[in-house]
Amino acid sequence: MYKVFNRFKSDKLEHGYVDVYLNFLEKLKNKKLKILEIGVADGKSIQAWSHYFKNSLIIGIDIKKIDLKKLNLKNKNIKILKGSQSDPRFISSLIKKYKNFDIIIDDGSHFPNDVISSFKMLFPSLSQNGYYFVEDTQTSYIHFFKENPFDLKYSKTHINVFKELVDRLNYQEIANPFYRKSYYDGKIKSISFFHNILVLKKGLNEKKSNLVLNNSYENKRYLEKIRRNPDKQLMYFFKYKIFYKIYTLFLFTLNFLKKFILLRF
Ligand SMILES: C[S@@+](CC[C@H](N)C(=O)[O-])C[C@H]1O[C@@H](n2cnc3c(N)ncnc32)[C@H](O)[C@@H]1O
């Protein structure tokens, strides 16, 4: 992979992104995949992908018209389409045409709103065990990209959207009986953050928690305790089903008020 990216003088090498790509994608090199890259520019990375993934179809999209002849993007396994990554009509026509993608790389505008909207639109069409890469995540930290570096935790950046998805990855473990299920629960296998690039792997994630049952810690503990000591059922009922439940409800109410006062929903 280094050789190919070097040959096409791609800046993905100097940014250290090729190290990350190699780590996740080397095993897929000879597979027949559909790879979508958002952002074509002068076609360096599209050319590199097309040479590296010889058996795959490489689809590049760009908001600007790309001159295929001038950029020598005529390899049989390259398709280039003009459109915006945040245009729902364009993205749905793309999905209609190609159905699903095994690898998606967002190297487009790098504006948080664009990154977030493309991810939301494209995630359903990412194949099982497929990878979604987002490059140049540093724009999440720069106010000139319409972001807020002065309130890192609560600004609506794409890095925060992916940080929040870590909770969806661990949805089974959240000991809040009032937890509201999210579309992403059970659909994400891993999320890896690197300097300025992140990788999400889609896949079935339905492994049960060993500590929490249906978003309740006390329910799980109660069942375990009575299984081990059936004769103490009444005592455990009062402890876990009444006392601990009241405690959980109290904490829930306290946090609800806190979020309400701070306007954090
Ligand atoms: C960083 S360059 C892509 C570089 C290329 N992937 C490479 O590594 O050789 C970003 C490209 O994204 C395109 N772009 C900007 N906004 C976009 C949008 N909303 N939708 C699709 N492409 C966009 C730009 O026209 C530009 O060509």
The ligand as an SDF file (V2000), in Angstrom:
LIG
                    3D

 27 29  0  0  0  0  0  0  0  0999 V2000
   -9.1050   16.8030    0.2370 C   0  0  0  0  0  0  0  0  0  0  0  0
   -9.7820   16.8090   -1.3520 S   0  0  0  0  0  0  0  0  0  0  0  0
   -9.8540   15.1000   -1.7660 C   0  0  0  0  0  0  0  0  0  0  0  0
   -8.5210   14.4970   -1.9630 C   0  0  0  0  0  0  0  0  0  0  0  0
   -8.5170   13.0930   -2.4890 C   0  0  0  0  0  0  0  0  0  0  0  0
   -9.3890   12.2090   -1.7380 N   0  0  0  0  0  0  0  0  0  0  0  0
   -7.1070   12.5430   -2.4100 C   0  0  0  0  0  0  0  0  0  0  0  0
   -6.7360   12.0440   -1.3200 O   0  0  0  0  0  0  0  0  0  0  0  0
   -6.3820   12.6090   -3.3970 O   0  0  0  0  0  0  0  0  0  0  0  0
  -11.4200   17.2590   -1.0270 C   0  0  0  0  0  0  0  0  0  0  0  0
  -12.3580   17.1960   -2.2050 C   0  0  0  0  0  0  0  0  0  0  0  0
  -13.6770   17.2200   -1.6800 O   0  0  0  0  0  0  0  0  0  0  0  0
  -14.4930   17.9300   -2.5590 C   0  0  0  0  0  0  0  0  0  0  0  0
  -15.6840   18.4210   -1.8270 N   0  0  0  0  0  0  0  0  0  0  0  0
  -15.8260   19.5460   -1.1040 C   0  0  0  0  0  0  0  0  0  0  0  0
  -17.0670   19.6450   -0.6120 N   0  0  0  0  0  0  0  0  0  0  0  0
  -17.7310   18.5400   -1.0380 C   0  0  0  0  0  0  0  0  0  0  0  0
  -19.0680   18.0820   -0.8810 C   0  0  0  0  0  0  0  0  0  0  0  0
  -19.9670   18.7650   -0.1720 N   0  0  0  0  0  0  0  0  0  0  0  0
  -19.4040   16.9410   -1.4820 N   0  0  0  0  0  0  0  0  0  0  0  0
  -18.5130   16.2160   -2.2060 C   0  0  0  0  0  0  0  0  0  0  0  0
  -17.2350   16.6120   -2.3990 N   0  0  0  0  0  0  0  0  0  0  0  0
  -16.8490   17.7600   -1.8240 C   0  0  0  0  0  0  0  0  0  0  0  0
  -13.6160   19.0560   -3.1050 C   0  0  0  0  0  0  0  0  0  0  0  0
  -14.1140   19.5140   -4.3330 O   0  0  0  0  0  0  0  0  0  0  0  0
  -12.2660   18.3810   -3.1850 C   0  0  0  0  0  0  0  0  0  0  0  0
  -12.0240   17.9200   -4.4750 O   0  0  0  0  0  0  0  0  0  0  0  0
  1  2  1  0
  2  3  1  0
  2 10  1  0
  3  4  1  0
  4  5  1  0
  5  6  1  0
  5  7  1  0
  7  8  2  0
  7  9  1  0
 10 11  1  0
 11 12  1  0
 11 26  1  0
 12 13  1  0
 13 14  1  0
 13 24  1  0
 14 15  1  0
 14 23  1  0
 15 16  2  0
 16 17  1  0
 17 18  1  0
 17 23  2  0
 18 19  1  0
 18 20  2  0
 20 21  1  0
 21 22  2  0
 22 23  1  0
 24 25  1  0
 24 26  1  0
 26 27  1  0
M  CHG  2   2   1   9  -1
M  END
$$$$
